[in-house]
């Protein structure tokens, strides 16, 4: 019997982007979508990871410790799809602030918003380290279980609150493979790491 030591596995990445200027959204249409009239673009990045403790690392224990050190309850932030999943969402809104283009980021762990403060620095540090590890992970070391790709964990776990099997319908098989493509994941993780690090850098500059 072969045993695969993975550390982390079943990693998926998805992103979406809406440019309200190019699409010429009216103020009323923006209001319906929940964005302000000055909003230029919104972009979302989702990274879903199954955390494990094994020979390659104590990723699940490390996550729980970072949450505890940040004063956050793993019960309150429990993933609604799978208790061993970490779903990290970066939501970015770019808007015009009196002629100055400003980007504002929001962060979600398992569909619950988390704010960057002195107290929550440990979980932001952990996530930054995790996504950087994923961005540098050799493609051959990405492990995706075959039964996982055909499960509800995959269809409902990437974008929490949305069933991708219903969303993509007949294209689902191709799309779920795209979402779990190591090359795409590595690029997405690198983007997310830069956003998190920029947010941390800005936080320290403001709070010096």
C-alpha positions as CSV (number, residue, x, y, z in Angstrom):
1,X,0.0,0.0,0.0
2,X,1.3,3.4,-1.0
3,X,0.9,6.3,1.5
4,X,0.9,9.9,0.2
5,X,2.2,12.4,2.6
6,X,0.6,15.6,1.3
7,X,0.5,18.2,4.1
8,X,-2.3,19.9,2.2
9,X,-4.4,18.6,-0.6
10,X,-7.5,19.1,-2.8
11,X,-6.5,22.7,-3.4
12,X,-8.8,24.8,-5.6
13,X,-8.7,28.4,-6.8
14,X,-11.4,30.5,-8.5
15,X,-11.6,34.2,-9.3
16,X,-14.1,36.6,-10.7
17,X,-13.9,40.2,-11.8
18,X,-16.4,42.9,-12.9
19,X,-15.3,46.1,-14.5
20,X,-18.3,48.5,-14.1
21,X,-16.8,51.2,-16.3
22,X,-16.2,48.9,-19.3
23,X,-19.7,47.4,-18.9
24,X,-21.2,50.8,-18.4
25,X,-23.3,49.9,-15.4
26,X,-25.8,52.6,-14.3
27,X,-25.9,53.9,-10.7
28,X,-29.2,52.0,-10.2
29,X,-27.6,48.7,-11.5
30,X,-24.6,49.2,-9.1
31,X,-26.9,49.8,-6.2
32,X,-28.7,46.6,-6.9
33,X,-25.4,44.8,-7.0
34,X,-24.4,46.4,-3.6
35,X,-21.6,48.6,-4.8
36,X,-21.3,52.4,-4.8
37,X,-21.6,54.7,-7.8
38,X,-17.9,55.5,-7.6
39,X,-16.9,51.8,-7.9
40,X,-14.7,51.1,-10.9
41,X,-14.1,47.3,-10.4
42,X,-14.6,44.5,-8.0
43,X,-12.5,41.3,-7.9
44,X,-12.7,38.2,-5.8
45,X,-10.2,35.4,-5.2
46,X,-11.1,32.1,-3.5
47,X,-8.6,29.6,-2.3
48,X,-10.0,26.4,-0.8
49,X,-7.6,23.9,0.9
50,X,-8.0,20.7,2.8
51,X,-5.6,20.9,5.7
52,X,-4.0,17.8,7.2
53,X,-1.4,16.9,9.8
54,X,1.2,14.5,8.5
55,X,4.9,14.0,7.6
56,X,5.0,17.1,5.4
57,X,3.6,19.5,8.0
58,X,1.1,20.1,10.7
59,X,-1.0,22.4,8.6
60,X,-4.3,21.7,10.4
61,X,-2.8,22.2,13.9
62,X,-0.9,25.3,12.7
63,X,-4.2,26.8,11.5
64,X,-6.0,26.1,14.8
65,X,-3.1,27.6,16.8
66,X,-3.0,30.7,14.6
67,X,-6.7,31.1,15.2
68,X,-6.3,30.6,18.9
69,X,-3.4,33.1,19.0
70,X,-5.6,35.6,17.2
71,X,-8.4,35.2,19.7
72,X,-10.7,33.7,17.0
73,X,-12.9,30.7,17.7
74,X,-12.5,27.8,15.2
75,X,-16.1,27.0,16.0
76,X,-17.3,30.4,14.9
77,X,-15.2,30.2,11.8
78,X,-15.8,26.5,11.1
79,X,-16.1,25.6,7.4
80,X,-19.8,24.8,6.6
81,X,-18.8,22.3,3.9
82,X,-16.0,20.3,5.5
83,X,-14.4,20.7,8.9
84,X,-10.9,20.3,7.5
85,X,-11.3,22.9,4.8
86,X,-9.8,26.3,5.0
87,X,-11.6,28.6,2.5
88,X,-9.9,32.0,2.1
89,X,-11.6,34.8,0.2
90,X,-10.0,38.1,-0.8
91,X,-12.5,40.6,-2.1
92,X,-11.2,43.8,-3.6
93,X,-13.1,46.9,-4.6
94,X,-11.5,49.6,-6.7
95,X,-13.2,53.0,-6.6
96,X,-12.8,56.7,-7.4
97,X,-12.3,58.8,-4.3
98,X,-12.5,62.4,-5.6
99,X,-10.3,61.7,-8.5
100,X,-7.9,59.3,-6.7
101,X,-8.2,55.6,-7.5
102,X,-8.3,53.6,-4.3
103,X,-8.3,49.8,-3.7
104,X,-10.0,48.4,-0.6
105,X,-9.7,44.8,0.4
106,X,-11.8,42.5,2.6
107,X,-10.8,39.1,3.9
108,X,-13.0,36.1,4.7
109,X,-12.1,32.8,6.4
110,X,-14.7,30.1,5.8
111,X,-17.2,32.7,4.7
112,X,-16.8,34.8,7.8
113,X,-15.2,38.3,7.6
114,X,-12.0,38.8,9.5
115,X,-10.4,42.1,10.2
116,X,-6.7,42.9,10.3
117,X,-5.8,44.1,13.8
118,X,-2.9,43.7,16.2
119,X,-4.7,40.7,17.7
120,X,-5.4,38.9,14.4
121,X,-1.9,39.3,13.0
122,X,-1.1,35.6,13.7
123,X,-3.8,34.3,11.4
124,X,-2.9,36.7,8.6
125,X,0.7,35.6,9.0
126,X,-0.3,32.0,8.9
127,X,-2.4,32.4,5.8
128,X,0.3,34.5,4.0
129,X,2.8,31.7,4.8
130,X,0.3,29.1,3.5
131,X,-0.5,30.8,0.2
132,X,3.2,31.5,-0.4
133,X,3.9,27.8,0.2
134,X,1.2,26.9,-2.3
135,X,2.5,29.4,-4.9
136,X,6.0,27.8,-4.7
137,X,4.7,24.2,-4.5
138,X,5.9,22.0,-7.4
139,X,3.1,21.1,-9.7
140,X,3.8,17.4,-9.4
141,X,3.2,17.6,-5.6
142,X,-0.4,18.8,-5.9
143,X,-2.7,16.0,-4.7
144,X,-6.3,15.9,-5.7
145,X,-8.4,12.8,-4.7
146,X,-10.5,11.5,-7.5
147,X,-13.5,11.0,-5.3
148,X,-13.2,14.6,-4.1
149,X,-13.7,16.0,-7.6
150,X,-17.0,14.3,-8.0
151,X,-18.2,15.2,-4.5
152,X,-20.3,18.0,-3.1
153,X,-17.2,19.1,-1.2
154,X,-15.8,20.2,-4.5
155,X,-18.9,21.7,-6.1
156,X,-20.0,23.6,-2.9
157,X,-16.7,24.1,-1.2
158,X,-14.9,26.5,-3.5
159,X,-17.3,29.4,-3.5
160,X,-19.3,29.0,-0.3
161,X,-23.0,29.6,-0.8
162,X,-22.8,28.6,-4.5
163,X,-23.1,25.2,-6.1
164,X,-20.7,25.3,-9.0
165,X,-22.2,22.1,-10.5
166,X,-25.4,24.1,-11.0
167,X,-23.6,27.2,-12.0
168,X,-21.5,25.6,-14.8
169,X,-24.1,22.9,-15.7
170,X,-22.8,20.9,-18.7
171,X,-19.4,22.5,-18.5
172,X,-18.9,21.5,-14.8
173,X,-16.4,18.6,-15.4
174,X,-14.0,20.8,-17.4
175,X,-14.5,23.8,-15.0
176,X,-13.8,21.8,-11.8
177,X,-10.6,20.5,-13.4
178,X,-9.6,24.0,-14.3
179,X,-10.2,25.2,-10.8
180,X,-7.9,22.5,-9.5
181,X,-5.2,23.0,-12.1
182,X,-1.9,23.4,-10.2
183,X,-0.6,26.1,-12.6
184,X,-3.7,28.2,-12.2
185,X,-3.7,27.7,-8.4
186,X,0.0,28.7,-8.1
187,X,-0.7,32.0,-10.0
188,X,-3.8,32.7,-7.9
189,X,-2.0,32.0,-4.6
190,X,0.8,34.4,-5.6
191,X,-1.7,37.1,-6.3
192,X,-3.5,36.5,-3.0
193,X,-0.2,36.5,-1.1
194,X,0.7,39.9,-2.6
195,X,-2.6,41.4,-1.6
196,X,-2.3,40.1,2.0
197,X,1.2,41.4,2.3
198,X,0.3,44.8,0.9
199,X,-2.5,45.0,3.5
200,X,-0.2,44.0,6.3
201,X,2.4,46.5,5.1
202,X,-0.2,49.3,4.9
203,X,-1.5,48.4,8.4
204,X,1.9,48.7,9.9
205,X,2.6,52.0,8.1
206,X,-0.6,53.5,9.3
207,X,-0.2,52.2,12.9
208,X,3.5,53.2,13.4
